[in-house]
């Protein structure tokens, strides 16, 4: 029996955040159950018991313990399985800087980047046109954030300091989504941000998972064209 079950969906940046954390921690003893968001399976009575907001991801353990919300899941798993992705609890200053960096990511980056992803990526699959005014406003906010990050990354290797942490993982899915939407230049045009992104995306465990996902997506696309 696997240690726990992860309920998520393909193409979900929040699900990928958890999967990347598990990959970086070298943890494979879990089951991944994919829900079909287009069919509304996230709103099923079963999933509402796991996630009262009717969303993904959520994890459940054989004893019934359940955690939802991707960042909470990632922090819990890092603590439970001792992934080297958090400052030690004894390092009060390190934890403060981690919490600070985590807040910056959630408030100043994830919110506007998520809006871009929804308008330019998710709506495509829904057969809806993007609201370009929303995209332009969100892009302005993301670029303002990256200007600050460019200055901050002059003096450190990663978002929370000189060690790779969960905070860096938190950025990966949405930055990938920005690249997929054609906005990779806002990363690549900033020297320090681009160097940080290269350090993050080229980590062996992360690189391996992303390559496997890309291959799986290509195979699924090929199969769909044959049908």
C-alpha positions in Angstrom: 0.0 0.0 0.0 1.4 3.4 -0.9 2.2 5.9 1.9 -0.5 8.3 0.6 -2.7 9.2 -2.4 -2.3 12.5 -4.3 -5.4 13.7 -6.0 -4.7 16.1 -8.8 -5.0 16.7 -12.5 -2.9 16.9 -15.7 -2.0 20.5 -16.5 -2.6 21.7 -13.0 0.1 24.0 -11.8 -0.9 23.3 -8.2 -0.7 19.5 -8.7 2.7 19.9 -10.4 4.0 21.9 -7.4 3.4 18.9 -5.2 4.8 16.4 -7.7 8.0 18.6 -8.1 8.4 18.6 -4.3 8.1 14.8 -4.2 10.6 14.4 -7.1 13.1 16.7 -5.5 12.7 14.8 -2.2 13.3 11.5 -4.1 9.9 10.2 -2.8 8.0 7.8 -5.0 5.9 5.8 -2.5 2.6 7.4 -3.4 -0.4 6.9 -5.7 -1.4 9.7 -8.1 -5.1 9.8 -8.9 -6.0 12.2 -11.8 -9.3 13.9 -11.8 -10.9 15.2 -15.0 -11.5 18.8 -14.4 -13.4 19.3 -17.7 -16.0 16.8 -16.4 -16.2 18.5 -13.0 -14.8 15.6 -11.0 -13.2 18.0 -8.6 -16.8 18.9 -7.5 -17.8 15.3 -6.9 -19.1 14.4 -3.4 -16.0 12.3 -2.9 -13.5 15.1 -3.7 -15.5 17.6 -1.7 -14.8 15.5 1.3 -11.1 15.8 0.6 -11.2 19.4 -0.5 -14.1 21.4 0.8 -13.6 24.0 -1.9 -14.0 21.4 -4.6 -10.5 21.9 -6.0 -7.2 20.1 -6.3 -4.7 18.9 -5.1 -5.3 17.0 -1.9 -3.5 14.1 -0.2 -5.0 11.4 1.9 -3.3 8.8 4.1 -4.6 5.3 4.9 -5.5 6.5 8.4 -7.8 9.1 7.0 -5.5 12.1 7.5 -6.1 14.6 4.7 -4.3 17.8 3.6 -5.4 20.2 0.8 -3.9 23.3 -0.7 -0.6 22.8 -2.6 1.8 24.9 -0.5 0.5 23.4 2.7 0.9 19.9 1.2 4.4 20.6 0.1 5.5 22.0 3.5 3.8 19.1 5.3 5.5 16.5 3.1 8.9 18.2 3.4 8.6 18.1 7.2 7.2 14.6 7.4 9.7 13.0 5.2 12.7 15.3 6.0 13.2 16.7 2.5 16.1 19.2 2.6 13.8 21.9 1.3 13.1 24.0 4.4 15.5 25.8 6.8 16.0 23.9 10.1 13.4 24.7 12.8 16.3 25.9 15.0 17.2 28.6 12.4 14.8 31.4 13.3 16.3 33.8 10.9 16.4 31.3 8.1 12.7 30.4 8.7 11.8 34.1 8.7 13.5 34.7 5.4 11.8 31.6 4.0 8.3 32.8 5.2 9.1 36.2 3.7 10.0 34.7 0.3 7.0 32.4 0.3 4.7 35.4 1.0 6.4 37.4 -1.9 5.7 34.5 -4.3 2.1 34.1 -3.3 1.1 37.8 -3.2 3.2 39.5 -5.8 3.9 36.7 -8.4 1.4 33.8 -8.3 -1.7 35.9 -8.3 -1.0 37.9 -11.5 0.9 35.0 -13.2 -2.1 32.8 -12.5 -4.4 35.3 -14.2 -2.2 35.2 -17.3 -2.2 31.4 -17.3 -6.0 31.3 -17.0 -6.6 33.8 -19.8 -4.0 32.6 -22.3 -3.8 28.9 -21.5 -6.9 27.6 -19.7 -9.4 29.5 -21.8 -7.9 28.0 -24.9 -9.0 24.6 -23.8 -12.4 26.0 -22.8 -12.9 27.4 -26.3 -13.0 31.0 -24.9 -11.0 34.0 -26.1 -8.6 35.6 -23.6 -9.4 39.0 -22.0 -6.4 40.9 -23.3 -7.0 43.8 -20.9 -6.7 41.3 -17.9 -3.5 39.9 -19.5 -1.9 43.3 -20.0 -2.7 44.3 -16.4 -1.4 41.0 -14.9 1.7 41.1 -17.1 2.5 44.6 -15.8 2.3 43.2 -12.2 4.5 40.2 -13.0 7.2 42.4 -14.7 7.2 44.7 -11.7 7.7 41.8 -9.4 10.6 40.5 -11.6 12.2 43.9 -11.5 12.4 43.6 -7.8 13.5 39.9 -7.9 16.3 41.0 -10.3 17.7 43.3 -7.7 17.2 40.8 -4.8 18.9 38.0 -6.7 22.1 40.0 -7.1 22.9 39.0 -3.5 21.6 35.5 -3.3 21.4 32.3 -5.4 17.8 31.4 -4.6 14.6 33.2 -3.5 14.9 32.6 0.2 18.7 32.8 0.4 21.7 30.8 -0.9 20.0 27.4 -0.5 17.3 25.9 -2.8 14.0 25.6 -0.9 10.3 25.0 -1.5 9.9 28.6 -2.3 11.9 28.1 -5.5 9.8 25.0 -6.4 6.6 27.1 -5.9 7.6 29.3 -8.9 8.3 26.5 -11.4 4.8 25.5 -12.6 3.6 29.1 -13.2 6.9 30.2 -14.9 6.6 27.2 -17.2 3.1 28.3 -17.9 4.4 31.8 -18.8 6.8 30.3 -21.2 4.0 28.2 -22.7 2.0 31.3 -23.2 4.9 33.0 -25.1 6.2 35.2 -22.2 9.5 33.6 -21.6 11.3 36.8 -22.6 10.3 38.4 -19.3 12.5 35.8 -17.5 15.3 35.5 -20.0 15.7 39.3 -20.4 16.7 39.7 -16.7 20.3 38.5 -16.0 19.9 37.5 -12.4 16.4 36.1 -12.8 17.5 34.1 -15.8 20.5 32.7 -13.9 18.3 31.7 -11.0 15.8 30.0 -13.3 18.6 28.0 -14.9 19.8 26.9 -11.5 16.3 25.8 -10.6 15.1 24.2 -13.8 18.4 22.2 -14.4 18.3 20.4 -11.1 18.5 16.7 -12.0 15.2 15.6 -10.3 13.3 18.5 -11.6 14.7 18.1 -15.1 13.9 14.4 -15.1 10.2 14.9 -14.1 9.6 17.7 -16.5 11.2 15.7 -19.4 8.9 12.8 -18.5 5.9 15.0 -18.5 6.8 16.5 -21.8 7.2 13.0 -23.3 3.9 11.9 -21.9 2.1 15.0 -23.2 3.6 14.5 -26.7 2.5 10.8 -26.7 -1.0 11.8 -25.6 -1.2 14.4 -28.3 -0.1 11.9 -30.9 -2.7 9.4 -29.7 -5.4 12.0 -29.9 -4.5 12.9 -33.5 -4.9 9.2 -34.5 -8.4 9.0 -33.0 
